[in-house]
């Protein structure tokens, strides 16, 4: 499922920006379908413009009935009425989705203890490590998330030690029950502070199983990202 909100705070209308020969949201939808991993791929949107763009291309799209705080809340509304076991949330601004990372993500659910899983990639640029637009994540030895932050974590107090920094990539997979529980919980204090929705899982005692992947391309958060994406395309 691909949540697709039109009025993005940092870059309004970003999903309908033209990248190559079609809008960003079409790239994301087409790339997700092309993985061949899913019984069904659905865009869930609050926008008639995005709805038409997907429907006119022959895609499956659902219009949200209600206002939602997060992409997870948006897809949960649609998923509640579907007979599904595992739901993968691919963000609408991820036009370079590939099969292998999503396959690794799905494999985590062979462990019955995993309720939610997500992706991360190593950050090597100091500028990106310090940039609050890049959400950082730290994990335990079993690859379960310990914390997510817009700040550089871990803090390098001892300059002799060289920490590894990971960027959280906003692609999630959930068991349906975990996703529906998420929508019933109120926004938690640290989530509200950092504006990172997956902190709500941590604050309610559910770690995310993290998967390291290679470079996932460019996430479209700003006009500058769109320029980077055009070069990559």
C-alpha positions as a Markdown table, in Angstrom:
| # | Residue | x | y | z |
|---|---|---|---|---|
| 1 | Unk | 0.0 | 0.0 | 0.0 |
| 2 | Unk | 1.3 | 3.4 | -0.9 |
| 3 | Unk | 0.0 | 6.4 | 1.1 |
| 4 | Unk | -0.1 | 9.5 | -1.0 |
| 5 | Unk | -0.8 | 12.9 | 0.6 |
| 6 | Unk | -0.9 | 15.8 | -1.8 |
| 7 | Unk | -0.2 | 18.7 | 0.6 |
| 8 | Unk | 3.2 | 17.7 | 1.9 |
| 9 | Unk | 4.6 | 20.2 | 4.4 |
| 10 | Unk | 8.1 | 20.6 | 3.1 |
| 11 | Unk | 7.3 | 20.2 | -0.6 |
| 12 | Unk | 3.5 | 20.6 | -1.4 |
| 13 | Unk | 2.4 | 18.7 | -4.5 |
| 14 | Unk | 5.7 | 16.8 | -4.6 |
| 15 | Unk | 4.1 | 13.5 | -5.6 |
| 16 | Unk | 2.7 | 15.1 | -8.8 |
| 17 | Unk | 6.0 | 16.6 | -9.8 |
| 18 | Unk | 7.1 | 15.3 | -13.2 |
| 19 | Unk | 10.2 | 13.1 | -13.0 |
| 20 | Unk | 11.3 | 12.0 | -16.5 |
| 21 | Unk | 8.0 | 11.4 | -18.3 |
| 22 | Unk | 5.5 | 10.9 | -15.4 |
| 23 | Unk | 4.7 | 12.0 | -11.9 |
| 24 | Unk | 6.7 | 10.8 | -8.9 |
| 25 | Unk | 3.7 | 8.8 | -7.6 |
| 26 | Unk | 3.5 | 6.9 | -10.8 |
| 27 | Unk | 7.1 | 6.0 | -10.7 |
| 28 | Unk | 6.6 | 4.7 | -7.1 |
| 29 | Unk | 3.5 | 2.7 | -8.0 |
| 30 | Unk | 4.9 | 1.2 | -11.2 |
| 31 | Unk | 8.2 | 0.2 | -9.5 |
| 32 | Unk | 6.3 | -1.5 | -6.7 |
| 33 | Unk | 4.1 | -3.4 | -9.0 |
| 34 | Unk | 7.2 | -4.4 | -11.1 |
| 35 | Unk | 8.7 | -6.2 | -8.1 |
| 36 | Unk | 6.1 | -9.0 | -8.5 |
| 37 | Unk | 6.1 | -9.6 | -4.7 |
| 38 | Unk | 2.5 | -8.6 | -3.9 |
| 39 | Unk | -0.9 | -9.9 | -4.4 |
| 40 | Unk | -2.1 | -6.4 | -4.8 |
| 41 | Unk | -0.6 | -2.8 | -4.9 |
| 42 | Unk | -2.9 | 0.0 | -3.8 |
| 43 | Unk | -2.4 | 3.8 | -3.6 |
| 44 | Unk | -4.3 | 5.4 | -0.7 |
| 45 | Unk | -4.7 | 9.1 | -1.1 |
| 46 | Unk | -6.6 | 12.2 | 0.1 |
| 47 | Unk | -6.2 | 13.9 | -3.3 |
| 48 | Unk | -8.5 | 13.8 | -6.4 |
| 49 | Unk | -5.5 | 14.8 | -8.5 |
| 50 | Unk | -3.4 | 11.8 | -7.4 |
| 51 | Unk | -6.5 | 9.5 | -7.5 |
| 52 | Unk | -7.0 | 10.4 | -11.2 |
| 53 | Unk | -3.3 | 10.1 | -12.1 |
| 54 | Unk | -3.3 | 6.5 | -10.8 |
| 55 | Unk | -6.8 | 5.5 | -12.0 |
| 56 | Unk | -6.1 | 6.9 | -15.5 |
| 57 | Unk | -3.0 | 4.8 | -15.7 |
| 58 | Unk | -5.0 | 1.6 | -14.9 |
| 59 | Unk | -3.7 | 1.4 | -11.3 |
| 60 | Unk | -5.6 | 0.5 | -8.1 |
| 61 | Unk | -6.3 | 3.6 | -6.0 |
| 62 | Unk | -8.5 | 4.3 | -2.9 |
| 63 | Unk | -9.7 | 7.7 | -1.7 |
| 64 | Unk | -9.4 | 8.2 | 2.0 |
| 65 | Unk | -12.7 | 8.9 | 3.8 |
| 66 | Unk | -11.0 | 10.8 | 6.7 |
| 67 | Unk | -8.2 | 13.1 | 7.6 |
| 68 | Unk | -5.0 | 11.4 | 8.8 |
| 69 | Unk | -2.0 | 12.4 | 10.8 |
| 70 | Unk | 0.3 | 9.8 | 9.2 |
| 71 | Unk | 0.8 | 7.5 | 6.2 |
| 72 | Unk | 0.3 | 4.5 | 8.5 |
| 73 | Unk | -3.1 | 5.9 | 9.7 |
| 74 | Unk | -4.1 | 6.4 | 6.0 |
| 75 | Unk | -3.3 | 2.9 | 4.9 |
| 76 | Unk | -4.8 | 1.4 | 8.1 |
| 77 | Unk | -8.2 | 2.9 | 7.1 |
| 78 | Unk | -8.2 | 1.0 | 3.8 |
| 79 | Unk | -6.5 | -2.2 | 5.2 |
| 80 | Unk | -9.1 | -2.6 | 8.0 |
| 81 | Unk | -11.6 | -3.9 | 5.5 |
| 82 | Unk | -9.2 | -6.1 | 3.5 |
| 83 | Unk | -8.4 | -9.8 | 4.2 |
| 84 | Unk | -4.6 | -9.5 | 4.4 |
| 85 | Unk | -1.8 | -10.9 | 6.6 |
| 86 | Unk | 1.2 | -8.7 | 5.9 |
| 87 | Unk | 1.0 | -5.1 | 4.6 |
| 88 | Unk | 4.0 | -3.3 | 3.2 |
| 89 | Unk | 3.9 | 0.5 | 3.3 |
| 90 | Unk | 5.9 | 2.0 | 0.5 |
| 91 | Unk | 6.1 | 5.8 | 0.8 |
| 92 | Unk | 4.8 | 7.7 | -2.3 |
| 93 | Unk | 8.0 | 9.7 | -2.5 |
| 94 | Unk | 10.2 | 6.6 | -3.1 |
| 95 | Unk | 10.3 | 6.4 | -6.9 |
| 96 | Unk | 13.3 | 4.0 | -7.0 |
| 97 | Unk | 11.8 | 1.1 | -5.1 |
| 98 | Unk | 13.5 | -2.2 | -5.9 |
| 99 | Unk | 12.6 | -5.9 | -5.4 |
| 100 | Unk | 15.5 | -7.2 | -3.3 |
| 101 | Unk | 15.1 | -4.8 | -0.3 |
| 102 | Unk | 11.3 | -5.5 | -0.2 |
| 103 | Unk | 12.0 | -9.2 | -0.4 |
| 104 | Unk | 14.4 | -9.0 | 2.6 |
| 105 | Unk | 11.7 | -7.0 | 4.5 |
| 106 | Unk | 9.1 | -9.7 | 3.9 |
| 107 | Unk | 11.5 | -12.4 | 5.0 |
| 108 | Unk | 11.6 | -11.0 | 8.5 |
| 109 | Unk | 8.1 | -12.2 | 9.1 |
| 110 | Unk | 9.3 | -15.8 | 9.1 |
| 111 | Unk | 10.1 | -14.9 | 12.7 |
| 112 | Unk | 6.8 | -15.0 | 14.5 |
| 113 | Unk | 8.0 | -12.4 | 17.0 |
| 114 | Unk | 8.3 | -9.7 | 14.4 |
| 115 | Unk | 5.3 | -7.3 | 14.3 |
| 116 | Unk | 6.8 | -4.5 | 12.3 |
| 117 | Unk | 9.9 | -4.3 | 10.1 |
| 118 | Unk | 11.6 | -1.5 | 8.2 |
| 119 | Unk | 14.7 | -0.6 | 6.1 |
| 120 | Unk | 17.9 | 1.4 | 6.7 |
| 121 | Unk | 21.0 | 2.3 | 4.8 |
| 122 | Unk | 24.4 | 3.4 | 5.9 |
| 123 | Unk | 25.1 | 7.2 | 5.9 |
| 124 | Unk | 28.6 | 8.2 | 4.9 |
| 125 | Unk | 28.3 | 11.9 | 4.4 |
| 126 | Unk | 28.7 | 14.1 | 7.5 |
| 127 | Unk | 26.4 | 16.7 | 6.0 |
| 128 | Unk | 23.6 | 14.0 | 5.8 |
| 129 | Unk | 24.3 | 12.7 | 9.2 |
| 130 | Unk | 23.8 | 16.2 | 10.7 |
| 131 | Unk | 20.8 | 17.0 | 8.4 |
| 132 | Unk | 17.5 | 16.6 | 10.4 |
| 133 | Unk | 15.7 | 15.6 | 7.2 |
| 134 | Unk | 17.6 | 12.3 | 7.4 |
| 135 | Unk | 16.1 | 10.2 | 10.2 |
| 136 | Unk | 18.8 | 8.2 | 11.9 |
| 137 | Unk | 18.3 | 4.8 | 13.7 |
| 138 | Unk | 20.3 | 2.8 | 16.1 |
| 139 | Unk | 19.7 | -1.0 | 16.6 |
| 140 | Unk | 20.6 | -3.8 | 19.0 |
| 141 | Unk | 22.6 | -6.9 | 18.1 |
| 142 | Unk | 19.5 | -8.6 | 16.9 |
| 143 | Unk | 18.7 | -5.8 | 14.5 |
| 144 | Unk | 15.8 | -4.5 | 16.5 |
| 145 | Unk | 15.4 | -0.7 | 16.7 |
| 146 | Unk | 16.5 | 1.1 | 19.9 |
| 147 | Unk | 15.7 | 4.6 | 18.8 |
| 148 | Unk | 15.0 | 6.9 | 15.9 |
| 149 | Unk | 16.0 | 10.6 | 15.8 |
| 150 | Unk | 16.6 | 13.5 | 13.5 |
| 151 | Unk | 19.7 | 14.2 | 15.6 |
| 152 | Unk | 23.0 | 12.3 | 14.9 |
| 153 | Unk | 22.8 | 9.1 | 16.9 |
| 154 | Unk | 24.9 | 7.7 | 18.4 |
| 155 | Unk | 26.7 | 10.7 | 19.7 |
| 156 | Unk | 30.5 | 10.4 | 19.1 |
| 157 | Unk | 31.9 | 11.3 | 22.5 |
| 158 | Unk | 35.2 | 9.3 | 22.1 |
| 159 | Unk | 36.9 | 10.4 | 18.9 |
| 160 | Unk | 38.9 | 7.2 | 18.8 |
| 161 | Unk | 35.7 | 5.2 | 18.2 |
| 162 | Unk | 34.2 | 5.5 | 14.7 |
| 163 | Unk | 30.4 | 5.0 | 14.9 |
| 164 | Unk | 28.3 | 3.7 | 12.0 |
| 165 | Unk | 25.3 | 5.9 | 11.2 |
| 166 | Unk | 22.2 | 4.5 | 9.5 |
| 167 | Unk | 19.4 | 6.4 | 7.8 |
| 168 | Unk | 15.9 | 5.0 | 8.3 |
| 169 | Unk | 14.2 | 4.5 | 5.0 |
| 170 | Unk | 10.4 | 5.1 | 5.2 |
| 171 | Unk | 9.4 | 1.7 | 3.9 |
| 172 | Unk | 7.6 | -0.5 | 6.5 |
| 173 | Unk | 5.9 | -3.9 | 6.7 |
| 174 | Unk | 3.4 | -4.8 | 9.4 |
| 175 | Unk | 1.2 | -7.6 | 10.5 |
| 176 | Unk | -2.3 | -6.3 | 10.1 |
| 177 | Unk | -3.0 | -6.4 | 13.8 |
| 178 | Unk | 0.0 | -4.3 | 14.7 |
| 179 | Unk | -0.9 | -1.7 | 12.1 |
| 180 | Unk | -4.5 | -1.4 | 13.4 |
| 181 | Unk | -3.2 | -1.2 | 17.0 |
| 182 | Unk | -0.9 | 1.7 | 16.0 |
| 183 | Unk | -3.9 | 3.7 | 14.8 |
| 184 | Unk | -5.8 | 3.3 | 18.1 |
| 185 | Unk | -2.8 | 4.6 | 20.2 |
| 186 | Unk | -2.6 | 8.3 | 20.8 |
| 187 | Unk | 0.4 | 10.2 | 19.5 |
| 188 | Unk | 3.2 | 9.6 | 22.0 |
| 189 | Unk | 5.4 | 12.3 | 23.5 |
| 190 | Unk | 8.7 | 11.5 | 21.7 |
| 191 | Unk | 6.9 | 11.0 | 18.4 |
| 192 | Unk | 5.4 | 14.4 | 18.8 |
| 193 | Unk | 8.8 | 15.9 | 19.6 |
| 194 | Unk | 10.7 | 14.3 | 16.8 |
| 195 | Unk | 7.8 | 14.1 | 14.3 |
| 196 | Unk | 8.8 | 10.5 | 13.5 |
| 197 | Unk | 5.7 | 8.2 | 13.5 |
| 198 | Unk | 7.5 | 4.9 | 14.1 |
| 199 | Unk | 8.5 | 6.1 | 17.6 |
| 200 | Unk | 4.9 | 5.4 | 18.5 |
| 201 | Unk | 5.7 | 1.7 | 18.2 |
| 202 | Unk | 8.8 | 2.0 | 20.4 |
| 203 | Unk | 6.9 | 4.0 | 23.0 |
| 204 | Unk | 4.3 | 1.2 | 23.1 |
| 205 | Unk | 6.9 | -1.5 | 23.5 |
| 206 | Unk | 7.1 | -2.8 | 19.9 |
| 207 | Unk | 10.6 | -2.7 | 18.3 |
| 208 | Unk | 11.0 | -2.6 | 14.6 |
| 209 | Unk | 13.1 | -5.3 | 13.0 |
| 210 | Unk | 15.6 | -3.4 | 10.8 |
| 211 | Unk | 17.1 | -4.6 | 7.5 |
| 212 | Unk | 20.3 | -3.1 | 6.0 |
| 213 | Unk | 20.0 | -2.5 | 2.3 |
| 214 | Unk | 22.2 | -0.9 | -0.3 |
| 215 | Unk | 21.5 | 2.5 | -1.7 |
| 216 | Unk | 17.8 | 3.0 | -2.3 |
| 217 | Unk | 18.0 | 6.0 | -4.5 |
| 218 | Unk | 16.5 | 9.4 | -3.6 |
| 219 | Unk | 13.5 | 10.1 | -1.4 |
| 220 | Unk | 11.7 | 13.2 | -2.6 |
| 221 | Unk | 11.4 | 15.5 | 0.4 |
| 222 | Unk | 12.5 | 18.8 | -1.1 |
| 223 | Unk | 12.9 | 20.5 | -4.6 |
| 224 | Unk | 16.6 | 19.7 | -4.4 |
| 225 | Unk | 15.8 | 16.0 | -4.0 |
| 226 | Unk | 13.8 | 16.1 | -7.2 |
| 227 | Unk | 16.8 | 17.5 | -9.1 |
| 228 | Unk | 18.9 | 14.6 | -7.6 |
| 229 | Unk | 16.3 | 12.1 | -8.6 |
| 230 | Unk | 16.2 | 13.4 | -12.2 |
| 231 | Unk | 20.0 | 13.0 | -12.4 |
| 232 | Unk | 19.7 | 9.4 | -11.0 |
| 233 | Unk | 16.9 | 8.6 | -13.4 |
